[in-house]
Amino acid sequence: MYVIGENLHLVTLNLQLFYQCRQTVVYHCWKKMKKLFSSAGVWPDGLAIVRFITGWLIFRYSWELFQIGGLIDFLTSKKFPLPVFSAYAAKLIELLGGICLMLGLFTRWVTPLLMITMAGVIYTVHNGKIYEGEHPLLFLFLFAIFFLVGPGKWSVDHWVMNKWGRKK
């Protein structure tokens, strides 16, 4: 009889612990789900990852700078004004803009230049048809977001502004 009472007590303790653990898990899951479905951002620092990947991709497109003859010929065939200058300017903007985006440096200065470059790509390569040039259009929107929102917390711009820009 003593063994049954002791085992029943252990079972009761285990059920109480299980119930408390279950309540804790449900509470934390609910808290996470509530945050996931709210209008607030889930992870504001995630913008740095998107900014870095976008910078890397646009930097990769700038590698054509070292084999620019094809781009110059293409712009010449399209009768684009100043094809040599335009080709070098676009590729240098992509090169420096990609590096600046990856670092989060001069973000609000370089993104308008990159937006103009992507508009030029849509105009020349895709004849102004934005639905045929989805990649340049998506880049243009990403650059607009970085211009409007800023580079985020994980950037050289943020570090510089905190170190030198806000004197009390």
N, C-alpha and C positions, 0 to 999 in steps of 0.2 A: 504494500500500500504506500509506503514511504517513497518508493521509486517512481510510482505513477504520479504522485503529487509533485515530485521534483521535476520530472519530465514535462508535466503540464505547465509548470512555472517557466521552464526553459522555452517551451513552445510559445507561451504568451509573450515572453521577452523578445523572441525572434520575430513574432508577428508585429509587435510594437516597433521594433527597429526597422522591419521591412516597410511598414506604413510610413514611418518618418522619412526613410530614404526615398520612398516613392513620392512623398509630398515634396521633398527637396528637388528631386529630378524634374518632376512636373513643373514646379515653380520656375526653375532655371530654364527649362525648355520653353515655357510660356514667355518668359522674359526675353529670350533670344528670338522667338517667333514674332513677338510684338515689335521688337526692334527691326526685324527683317521686313515686316509689312508696313512699317510706319513711313511717313514721307521724309523723315530725316535720313541722312546717309548712314550706311552700315559701317563703313570704314573710310573716314575722310582722308587718311593717308594713302589710300589706294590710288588716288590721283597721281601720285609720284610714279607709280608703276606704269600707269597708262602713258604719262608724259615721257618717261624714259623709253618705252617701247616705240612710241610714235617718233621720238627723236632718232632712235636707232634705225627705224625703217626709212625715214626721209634721208638720213645720212647715207644709207646703202644706195638710194637712188642717185646720190651725188657722185658716186664712184664713176659714173659715165663721164665725169669731168676729164678723166685721164684718157678717154677714147671719145672725144667730143666731135669728131669729124662727121659721124652719122647724124648727130643732132643739128649741126650747122647745115648740112646738105638738106635735111628735112625742112628746116625753117626757111632756107633759100627757096626750096620748091613750093612752099606755101606762100611765098612773097611776103614773109614777115619782115617788118622794118628792122634794120640793123641786126641781121641774123647772127653774126659772130659775137657782137656785144651781148645780145639777148641770151644766147646759149651759155656763154661764160657767166653772165650775171645770174641766170637761173640756177646753174650748177653750184656756183659759189654761195648763193643764198641757201640752197639745200644743204651744202656741206657745213657751213658755219651755223645755220639755223638748227641742223640736227644735233651738232655738238652742244649748242646753247640749250636746246630743249632737254637733252639728256642730263645736263648739269643743273638745269633750272636757272640759267644765267641770262639776264636781259630778256626774259620771256615776253614781256609786254612790248618790247621793241622789235623782236625778231618775228613774232607771229603775224603781224600785218604784212611783212614782206613775204612770208611763206604763203599767206592767203592769196596775195597778188600772183605769186608764182603758180599756185594751184589753179587759179582762175585762168591764167595764161595757158596752162596745160589743157584745161577743159576746152578753151577756145581753139587752140591750134591742133592738138592731137585728136580730139573728139568732135571737132567742128562745132563747138558750142552746145552739143547735145549732152546735157548733164546725166541722162540715164544711161548713156554709153560709157561715160567716164566716172563710174561709181567710186573708184579708188581716189582719184584726185578730189572728188566732191566730199568723200568721208574725211580725207586729210584736211580739207578746207574747214569743215565743221569742227574737227578736233582742234585745229589752230584757233578757231573762233572761241571755243570753250576755254582754252588756255589763256587767251587774251582777256576774256570776260571774268574768269574765276581767279586767274593768277596761277603761279607755278605750284603752290601748295607749301606745306610745312617742310618737306624734305627737298630743299632747293638752296642753291647758293644765294639767290635773291632774298629768301627768307632769312638766311644767316646774316647776310650783309645788313639788311634792314634792322634786325635785332641788335647787331653789334654796333653799328654806326648811325643808323637812321633815326632811332627813337631816343633822343637824349632827354632826360628829365631834369 
